[in-house]
């Protein structure tokens, strides 16, 4: 017997009754949210990747080592990339691209008074390489690593690396892509000096007719990420030793400008307790993490904080999160903490790129 | 250890505009002699510093003078170092035996005690009601590293001493020497750290008169009986008053909040702390949102950190801005009187 909330008098709607109602009434299949097309946060998100192991494409790739662990432990800046036009990943093409990019950087150096890299006097040399182990499914393009090294005085010895960029794709569902002419590598992880980064991105935009934007994570997305990944400590690792090693759940809120003197409030929950909260929120059998679960998780933590300090955390902006998978900052910085979670994190970023693209096409 | 090198290093830290005042306070060189060769307005800082070092070298400067100059610099800029507060206590059978407040006696006894443990240089300089010590421990090698120099601030007759960072290898010995020279039996490190020395000193020495009681300490309670009150009210011609259409809907609410905040925190400036940490070991209180946690009574371990350039001021403003609901809980409202940076909250048994 579904109770229709509108027929109940105001005095009858107590907190216990309300929570019962939420579970019982689904009278309409549509949410009130359908009238707001601008922020379409999804109802639920997948927690794990569909393909858990790398499907080898050719016999040769079985001997190639996976370079996934190079992504771990470094702070990357994340950019979103639209599909690249006429990009081929054969060896000769990659060598061509390296030469073009080096020539472009050289031209930029001679053009203006501002050097591409202040420290290098002899210019830079770029190289494009395939990076194995990141792409998961058959449809994903192989990841490409772009390195820019400053040329040293002794021509044969390589100078130090001033820029590393990794174009990758993990379970990207590029439904509308013309597969013949376009290659989808939606996530670009960048680590390098500001000037070189700017030039490399400008070159990529010109060469492959694509759009590259810095990816920023609004508080809603950070809340999704922290709720989804807090439960990633598996049971066999949940001994006391492992709990000390694994980073705990951390939420950093930045305080608004009008409160003079206080800059940020950080709340850290020990890993074991975070896992306990996550288990009580999440339905164990399902592979999807729903919006209600995310809301209860975050609101539960904020209510725990409020009970102790009477400070409303929801009025502040979430600007950085730490979970067992990664550190994520709102301005687009990410540091993945272990090899196991690389694919999940990158898959999530690819999903975010798809969603933002769909949002733009709707509006 | 090159005396002239360390002198030059210290002189380079000062700002160009402060040189005249500093040299007068230091009193090693006669300032009138300098005016002949240095133009403090026009010359660059490097020129001034090299000229002063030259003159000091001619006058055969000793390490003692360099140490005094260093202390002058630290006293002028006390907020650059990370300070820790220690509490001294005596056992009850030593009652009535106050240690002397004579600075030279204190310095001598401390020097004697430290000589047991290391080769060192100890210098002191008073500032207001406090006595500053500069302890330079002679490490192995010629280089003077900043971690070998320890600054200690002691208010005589109080039971607190504030020190800058002490290397772990030296810590026990230095603290033992301090304990013995001040004739105390116990020394405890308080959980109070910060950069602003004056605030740390205020929080420990005037612990009982912070918050709204600070009005008595700062002499704000009584108005001046001879002061004239302005009886004529001038017309308010500020731009806000002119725009009579703008009103606050919740003016009563705002006034009530400001009133409550002033009752707890007082109207004067709060002591400056850069960081405040709470360790929570309480059971989960968000059961309304996570119903599955209703049965759980085990404590959840949380750490909450407040950071900013003046955290207590920030907490005071949270109430007035509406981000916190008043009245604030006592561990936040009384943070100015707790003299602690790290506070643990556990379940009431």
Contacts between the chains, C-beta under 8 A, distances in Angstrom:
chain1	res1	chain2	res2	distance
A	15	B	288	6.7
A	19	B	291	6.6
A	255	B	308	7.3
A	255	B	314	6.8
A	255	B	318	7.9
A	255	B	323	7.8
A	256	B	321	7.5
A	256	B	323	7.4
A	258	B	317	7.4
A	258	B	321	5.4
A	259	B	314	5.4
A	259	B	317	4.6
A	259	B	318	5.6
A	259	B	321	5.5
A	259	B	323	6.6
A	260	B	310	7.8
A	260	B	313	6.4
A	260	B	314	6.8
A	260	B	317	5.9
A	261	B	308	5.2
A	261	B	309	6.2
A	261	B	310	3.9
A	261	B	311	6.5
A	261	B	312	7.5
A	261	B	313	3.6
A	261	B	314	3.5
A	261	B	316	7.9
A	261	B	317	6.5
A	262	B	306	6.2
A	262	B	307	7.6
A	262	B	308	4.1
A	262	B	310	7.9
A	262	B	311	5.9
A	262	B	313	7.6
A	262	B	314	2.4
A	262	B	315	6.7
A	262	B	317	7.3
A	262	B	318	7.0
A	263	B	307	5.5
A	263	B	308	3.9
A	263	B	309	7.1
A	263	B	314	7.7
A	264	B	306	7.9
A	264	B	307	5.1
A	264	B	308	7.1
A	265	B	304	6.9
A	265	B	305	7.2
A	265	B	306	5.6
A	265	B	307	7.8
A	266	B	303	7.9
A	266	B	304	7.1
A	266	B	305	4.4
A	266	B	307	7.1
A	267	B	302	6.4
A	267	B	303	7.6
A	267	B	304	5.3
A	268	B	302	6.6
A	268	B	303	4.4
A	268	B	304	7.6
A	268	B	305	7.6
A	269	B	300	6.7
A	269	B	301	7.2
A	269	B	302	5.3
A	270	B	300	7.7
A	270	B	301	4.1
A	270	B	302	7.5
A	273	B	300	4.5
A	273	B	301	5.7
A	273	B	302	7.7
A	276	B	296	7.5
A	276	B	300	7.8
A	277	B	284	7.4
A	277	B	290	6.6
A	277	B	293	7.0
A	277	B	300	7.7
A	280	B	290	5.5
A	280	B	292	3.6
A	280	B	293	5.1
A	280	B	296	7.8
A	281	B	290	5.7
A	281	B	292	7.2
A	295	B	289	7.7
A	296	B	289	4.8
A	296	B	290	5.3
A	297	B	290	7.3
A	299	B	286	6.9
A	299	B	289	4.2
A	300	B	284	7.5
A	300	B	286	3.5
A	300	B	287	7.9
A	300	B	289	4.1
A	300	B	290	4.1
A	300	B	293	7.4
A	301	B	286	6.5
A	302	B	286	7.3
A	303	B	285	6.3
A	303	B	286	3.5
A	303	B	288	6.3
A	303	B	289	5.7
A	304	B	284	5.9
A	304	B	285	4.8
A	304	B	286	4.4
A	304	B	300	7.1
A	304	B	302	7.4
A	305	B	304	7.1
A	307	B	285	3.6
A	307	B	286	7.5
A	308	B	278	7.7
A	308	B	280	6.3
A	308	B	282	7.1
A	308	B	285	7.3
A	308	B	304	7.7
A	308	B	329	6.9
A	308	B	345	6.5
A	309	B	278	8.0
A	309	B	304	7.3
A	309	B	324	7.4
A	309	B	328	7.7
A	309	B	329	6.5
A	309	B	332	6.0
A	310	B	324	5.4
A	310	B	325	5.0
A	310	B	326	7.7
A	310	B	327	7.9
A	310	B	328	5.7
A	310	B	329	5.8
A	310	B	332	7.6
A	311	B	318	6.1
A	311	B	323	6.4
A	311	B	324	4.4
A	312	B	323	5.7
A	312	B	324	6.7
A	312	B	325	7.2
A	315	B	323	5.1
A	316	B	323	7.1
